C-alpha cells in the first residue's frame, strides 16, 4: 500500500518596493527528521548551507547537501530538507520575486533580463558546490551580508548583486545542461 505524498503551498508576502525576504540566524537549523510533507513557494528560494550536511528531496529525487552549498529552487518544485542523523544543519535563505526585484533595473524592453528571469522561473532545483561555483557562493553570501547590515543604499546594492547572481546561475544551468541540451524548454540534467 502506497501513501500519498502531501504537498503544501507556502506563500510569502513581500513589500512591493523590495520583494525579498531573508531568513537567517543561529536559530535557523534543519532537523534530522525527514518530513513526510513537501512544500513549494510563490517565489524563488535560494539557500546557503552554513554547517553540517543532509538530504534535499525534490519530488521523488533525493540529493545530498553539505556546508557551503547554495541551493536554488524554482517556485514550482515541491521539496523538503533534512539534516544527517544527529546533525542540525544551519541555513540562510533568500525568498525573492525576481521580476519585482529587478524591474527597476530594466526598461521593461530588455529581453536579456527577461530571458534570465524566465530560465530560473520554472523546474529548477540546483545544489551548487562552493568549490565548483565560488562566484555564486560569494554573491549569495554578499547579498545576505547586505541584507543583515542594511547600510545606506543596501537595496540598490542588493539589486545589482542579484543581477550578477542571476547571470551566474543561468550560466551554471546552461553549463550543467551541456551543449546538446541548451534549449529554452528543457531543464538541466540535475533539475526536475
Protein Blocks (a to p, Z undefined) as FASTA:
>chain_A
ZZddddddddddddfklgcdddedjklccdfbdcfbdcddfbdcddddfbhcddddehja
ccdddehiacdddfklccdddddehiacddddddddfklmmmmmpghlamklmmmmmmmm
gopacdddfklmmmlmmmmmmmmmmmmnopghklmmmmmmmmmmmmmmmmmmmmmnomml
mcfklccfkbZZ
